[in-house]
Amino acid sequence: MAAPPKKAFPLRLDPALYAAIERSAASDLRSVNAQVECLLREALSKRGVKLAEPVQRKRGRPPKNATGGGSNDR
């Protein structure tokens, strides 16, 4: 099952703030977008706002079919 689509919207940030988020994201091995989402979730949690857990995407290779079905079958 695919994860539900995320809401996209433009966000204007001060360049110094963006640079700080970018450094923070790099140290946490995240993209800037993922870091902004993480920081927003932390801030809302500190304010007592309850959120549903984010949908975790499956990582790694998909399992092989029981019938084989690989791309090398002819």
N, C-alpha and C positions, 0 to 999 in steps of 0.2 A: 504494500500500500504506500503511495506517495505521500510525502509530508504536505500539509496544506500550504498554499502559497503565502508568502510574507507580503505585508503591506509596504510598498515603496513610496517614498516621498522625498522631496528636496529638503536639504538641511543646510543652512548657512552658518558657518562657524568662524570665529576669529582665527586667523592663521596660527597664532601662538597656541591656542587651545587645541587645534587640530594636530599640531606638531607634538604636543604633550600626549594626546591620545595615541598618536602613531608610535611614539616611543614606548608607551605603556603596552600597547598591543604587541609590539615586537618582543618585548621582554616576556610576555605571556604566550608567545607563539600563536597569536590570533590575528585575524584581519582587523582593520580599523572598524569595519561594520560590526563584526562580532564583538569587538571591545566596547563599542558604544552601546550595543544591546545589553551586554553584561553589566556595564556601569549603570544603565538605566534600571535594570532589574534590581541591582544592589540598592540603589537610591530609593526605589519604591518600597523595597522590603524594609529598609530602615524607617520608613514613614508608616509602616504597618499596612501597606496595600498588599492584598493577597492576589497572587497570580497563579495561573495553572503552570505546571512544569512545562518547559519547552519540549516540543517533539524532537526526539533524538533521531538523527538520520543514521541508518545502518552504515557502517564503515567496512572497508575491505572488499574482497571479491565476492560476487554472488555465488551461491552454491551451484555445483554442476547439476545438470539435469540427470534424472535416473536413467534416461534413455541415451545419454551421451550428448548428442545434438550440438557438438562443438563446431566451430567454424572450419575446422580442418576435415570434417566428414565429407565424403564425396559420393 
